[in-house]
Amino acid sequence: MPLWTQWWVWMSAAVVLATLEVIIPGYIFLGFALGAAVMGLLILIGVSAKGLALTLVIFALLSLASYLVMRKVFGLRNGQVKIWDTDIND
């Protein structure tokens, strides 16, 4: 059985990518970590793709979807600019 069809491989990749996100912050690796975690859950419940190429496409789409959701939730909201009225040196 190929390694990419094992759920624990995807979960391990999710943990590694989440750890990289902690070390190098910026919501770059978090989308990939969530995509890998969802892919691992899909494989765990029995949903599997035929072939490595289709598996990677599904992973890419899951990662993109999670990145877009995070950008919508955590992104900069309009009208949230901090205006300072006083100076710390005053």
Residue pairs with C-beta under 8 A, 6 or more apart in sequence:
2 52
3 9
4 10
4 52
4 55
5 43
5 48
5 55
6 43
7 40
7 41
7 43
7 44
8 40
9 40
10 36
10 37
10 39
10 40
10 43
10 59
11 36
11 37
11 40
13 33
13 36
13 40
14 33
14 34
14 36
14 37
14 40
15 33
17 29
17 30
17 32
17 33
17 36
18 29
18 30
18 33
20 29
20 33
21 27
21 28
21 29
21 30
21 33
27 67
27 70
27 71
27 74
30 66
30 67
30 70
31 63
31 64
31 66
31 67
31 70
32 63
34 62
34 63
34 66
34 70
35 59
35 60
35 62
35 63
35 64
35 65
35 66
36 59
36 63
38 62
38 66
39 55
39 58
39 59
39 62
42 48
42 58
48 55
49 55
49 57
49 58
